[in-house]
Every structure is written in C-alpha cells, then in structure tokens.
Amino acid sequence: MMSSKTKRGGWLACALPVLSLLLFVVDASATEKAAPQWKRGIEHQRQADLGDGTFLNPVFAGDRPDPSVLKDGDDYYLTSSSFDAYPGLPIWHSRDLVNWQPLGHAITRNVGSIWAPDIVKHEGRYYIYFPARTGGTEGVTRSNYVVWADDIRGPWSEPVNLGLGKYIDPGHAVGEDGKRYLFLSGGDYVQLSDDGLRVVGEPKHVYDGWQYPETWDVEGYAQEGPKIHKRGEWYYMTTAVGGTAGPPTGHMVITARSKSIHGPWENSPHNPIVRTVDRSEPWWSRGHATVVEGTDGRWWMIYHGYENGHWTLGRQALLEPIEWTDDGWFVAKGGDLGQPLKKPSGKSVGQHGMALSDTFDGKRLGHQWSFFNPAQDEYRRLSFGNGAMSVQGRGKTPRDSSPLTVIAGDKAYQFEVQMEIEPGAIGGALLFYSDRLYVGVGSNGEKTVMHRYGQERPVEGLAPGKGGTLWLRVTNNQHIVTFHTSDDGKTWTKYPTQMEVSGYHHNVAGQFLALKPAIYAAGEGKVHFRDFRYRALD
C-alpha cells in the first residue's frame, strides 16, 4: 500500500506541471494585458496622447521621416521629408510636441525628391532649407534649395536654388560672428549671405564625425542630417550615422560640441546618444534627430524610426526626453520607446492629426492629398464640383499616371471610393509605394485589371472602355490586402486575388518611401471621384 506521504509526493509531481502551465498562461495573459495601447483618434487612427499625462510613440504615425522642428516662443512647427509627393514640405503646428495639426505645405512646384529639410526662423522670417534630387538609373542630379515666408502659414516663396549639388541635408546655423551658415553632409559647412538666399564662398570641412565599432551591423557610415543648436556657451551639432535603413541596428544619433561655429568639434563621450541595439526592440533604425527645448525647460529629441515588422509604414516620427549632464552633454532617457512616457508641458492645439477621408466638397485639393512625382501642370488635371474631384486621365497605368496618395499610419486600415469613369478613362484604387511597386485594382467602367508587383494583370492592362460607375474597397490588414468591388456601394463582391505586401518597402525597392493608399486616373477621359472614406482597424 502507498503511504500518504508517497501519495502527496505523487500528487505534487503530477500537479507541478499543471501549476507551471497555469502560471505561464496567467503570466502571458498579464503581459498581453499590460502591453501599452495607443489611443484612437480621428477615423480611429493611432494617437500618441494617452489622455493621462503620458504619450506612446510614435508622435507621428506613418511616413514622417527626417523631422525638423522649430521652437517659436510657445509654438512648435515641424516639417519632414516629402520625397516625390507634391504639394511637399508639409508644415505642422503644436504647443506640446505630441499633438500636431496641419497648416499646409511650403512647396508645390516639383524640383525633385525632397530629403531632410531644416525649418528655421531668422530675424522674423521663416526658412526651410532642403536638398532635392532628380533622375534615376540614367543619372541623378542634386541641388539644395530654400523657400521662405513672413508668415508660417504662407504664402511661401518659389524655391531658390542654392547649388551645392555634392551635398544633402543642409542645417542652418548662426555663428558667434552673426553670420549665417549651412552645415552639410559629410562634416562640411558653408557661409550664407545675410538674407540666407545664396551661398558665399566655398564649403569647408569642419567635422570628421564619430566612428562606431566595426562589429556593429549598419547600412553604411553616411554622416548626414546635421542640426545645430546653442545652449549656454556651446554649439551642439547633432547628426546621424549608420545609414537610414538596412539592418534594424543601423542608424543612430550622435552629437559633438564646440564653443565656435567654426570648430574644433569635440565628440560626446555618450555617443551614440540613440541606437537600436537589437532587432527585438519596438523601433528599428532610430536616428536623424532635432534637439528642442520644451516650454518647461525639459529637453527633447524628435527623430525617426521604422516600426518593428512594419517597414511599409515608412519612417515614423518619435519623441524622446533627454537630460543634460553636469559637464554639459545630453543623454537619452526614453529607453527603447516601447512604454508610455511623461508628456512635455504645453497646451494642446486640439486633436492630433487630420482626416484622410474626403467628400470632395471643397474647391481645392485637401491637405491629406499629394501627387506622386507630378508634372508642372499636374494641378490643372483637377476640378471640383457637385461633390466630386474630377481628375483628367494621364498615362496608361499607375506607373505613368501620377497617382494621388495619402499617408496612412496604421497597421491595419480600410478605404473605399466611388468612381464615375468617363468613356476613354481608367480609374482605380491602390496601395502605392512607387512607380515601380504598387498593388490595386483598376477599371475602365466595363472590365477590371489587377495591379500586382508594379505590373498589370493582364499584362497589356486595360484598353479605353465605355465608362461607368464603380465602387472600390481596399483593406490592408497587417500586410494582407483584399479588394472588393460594388456596382451600388451597398453590395460588395470580393475580388478573387489577394496579396501579401510586407515586402513593399525601401529595403526591397529603394527610394526611402512608404506604402500609401492612393487613387489614380489614366487614359483620355476624366474620372470623377466621390466619397473617399478611410478608417483604421483594430
């Protein structure tokens, strides 16, 4: 007969695995419940402000790379790289660095793909310095430009060409001599005229950068994005190295300081100030920072990063607190940005962001829309009336039709649109990365065509048809894309082909872009778009 002690031991031996499993389930459940969640704002879009005095990154969900921030009293103004999207150089306004509202755009004329701008104010006037590049496989042409305005809301000047085609990422500074300078990629700088609209003399080399260990996995050295600010007797030059994409552990924030704008520049002993150390972190390739003072004396960095597993959303804007050391350096205090952080001070300007939906009842293109790489006469394709945006067709496919795009910042979303297609025209709805990579459905009013991998199925695309009315719905649920069509906007039919689009991003196709909801009009006639509706999904 088994003793009671043996029985108890046997029971315990059997029970321990069960108890361990239960504890694991409880622990996993608690961990899952504890995972921070964003608030939901306009159209159920992600919102950083959690409403309890904290925020959860990103402060700008979606493609807002190379953010540059200007502190103007209690107001902050931000712009970012817009690349081939026009109108470009979007301008946003905030008073707390977390909630931002759109003011418009600083440029409409296509001067090329716009990278890494710097927004500044000097003697009462606003300036945005930026590089732009044109061309592709046949050769690239680069230059640097400036636009200016006496009111942040515009009107903005036509772009002024500064030259400096060898460089990117201009950063404006005023030296101890009162002169204006542009700091450039590669550690060079050049003097500007007093009005800031032309270069004086030749660029000079002033800074050799900071070299990371050879064992780190990065895209490339790429010293770029210099931003200059002054605190006390020191000038600080904050730059990016390590490449902006590639391995998740590439890209970083470094800083150096000098008591003279002309150097010598001393590297921080805390470099890199920010870097993604492991691919398990929530944000990859973090870098390219602007350092800015909060309204309560606390200091912050705004920079960009890719969301873990979601390269397709582009580089999103991240906000991190910094602290100053006793010896005058700053260090990052936000960790991996995976948890809520205490908000900066300042009053909110209102609900963050803007609606992507559009009833097209206005008289001009809404703030949410931009053409991809438009011709100079592109805006003439548009007309408004009777609750429709009418777009004159151009080209034959999305590739050569300059689609209209919006920036989505959600991992899952759905949008739909009604199209009244004139005879001879082709209209469609897309997820558009570039003219080489997109997915969607188009129609000539009679037949449909599938756009896959930046190609048409059937390969010849669509011939002009008799026209007609069609509703299209596109759902992107964590990279799984489905399409639905409808003849009345009520009864929907699932398109027979679905797609997986997690590879539609820069590390596959280049150009540093993001996958965006889009509509297009091709062919000879017009497409009348009505009631574009966007909604983020849980």
Steps between C-alpha positions, in 0.01 A plus 500: 500500500626852411565725799320832538837673461563316176150587383558866577834489316343333201215753496750785522711355219193483279371840606822698449492489117136603506569783744796613290282504192231699681757749629642534149152565359423755772837669453461508122148636538620769740783591265260522209263720702789718613616570144447873444235603251458821309196718535280516192425834342362626171370209288627266772858593411778442752551790739808545720335707777356250748299766683658432840806722477697243301555417135600192303720526192474565214390860536454495122381162380578437135761635264648814663875454449780741589282719725626855553345706780508873564421642845340843453403629843240258636431366151672218315504451125607179332575394146642179361627336183225474239704337222297472177170616657369841391379726653807437713669615820191462722491740796349403835432703814514395866531647847583178685713302247248214509181633341549652155267661250571569131554852369565419134801450275800717417554388141287405200747515210681174438875548540569132563491258790527708821716365781580610856386864529586748774237752614632813674408857587743786456425867567126445479499300176448123460728290281507136397828373356487167319676283240322357195603248241372409155581214266534128547694223332596736219673735742422708808510879532503656846476850638403687816219752528334741739143628526400785730189669641419787732206302641536132587165440327636648180504596231840342449747619240592309191799271570835675474781279365812518718702247303728284717409195295766288669318518835173408670331586832574872551478623860480875569702672773599849611857534621649707780596744225132556414546341158275227363629156405377174353641180643500216248540126471849364551602759760528802269350848537464815294416863570170650383420853396331718761160438339563124504421463129843430353831339584810710579831338418582129487409224747762411761551181696451550873400166658621142452206336676498214749595146406301208638656156564559289190311208655168687486262413216409819317404602149802728449679786672303786332570803721192717438217712639699763697279707730656785697370644825662715766473458877702723723846555356492183287388427148376143459503319166269198505536269203412152378734221396449136410262534207127557528371151412669162450555298820270596791814569708630758252440876523561696818515845659837649586601846618805723528555849642715806452521850645540633147288428196830450320616222733686304611213261572535257790304175495273412790626226732141370497488427126293347363228692680237272346533172315287188452713230662291191421241410235258399778450868591175672398676761285768433241762723338446789739681820408511844335406716799405860563566615857240740637420662833159449657295787639581394858876474455505126433676399177402256229614334182272440204633244255375218278493121510338200335239309698602141569358287218342792319758645262203572269381789719823688436706680761277633775565800727606413855532726805747425778595695815865587556686620809807720531800374694698714742778535243267632229415196287158349445387140530183321388250399767221327306634145486380301198184718479281196552323644805303821568703806596408814692373765261676832446332807641291732288137526399366278226407669173214253465457143387808367330513430130247538223232302324609309193141462384378755247151586374661725234256783574775765507654702222857373521707196584475407868802506733509122510566455128821518297587404143786258447775667296266739317562691180501877537145520361369213714262714706316599183376142483274571798158662518239499776123519507184306582675309777768360271868542429539459125841386383602510137661173398872484430709208379376144475572342839578611857865511401460803272179656636642685806255355756361701791614357834434543872724399793358221716646440846311188602598135481152411377254719314236507233399760243242519226408743224236546234619553144296634213716409201456692178534321165867465415617529862629245750471547875618298794594466865847395612752440768780696339870492590652638182461496125681164509309334784127513570192280536134572429203473268412719204196520274396655169136478605452161334794282600748495786875458509713376789816693583755269662870557579488821295372309198163461333301175483425448216836637393355725232287678759167645394395655173269804517141395565149640498530624857270440794470526877684276744577494872833357617600395851856422605585333831856479627492286815853455629634467143222270378321692224151426372285684248125531460297652219140620491258632241287686753722565805290260708555146375868412483674219314841378611759522225637150429866590561654598835851622571767503772696828491746494792784528246379827346764721662838666460720198575339332199427786259712793619397869494427526878122513447194344667204296382207742470129486417453655156260566215588550135354614169651385169392506137342784303186581699432612856430302814264664750590384851240527776483422871847369580471332840789386719483318833768337710429148623581353841 
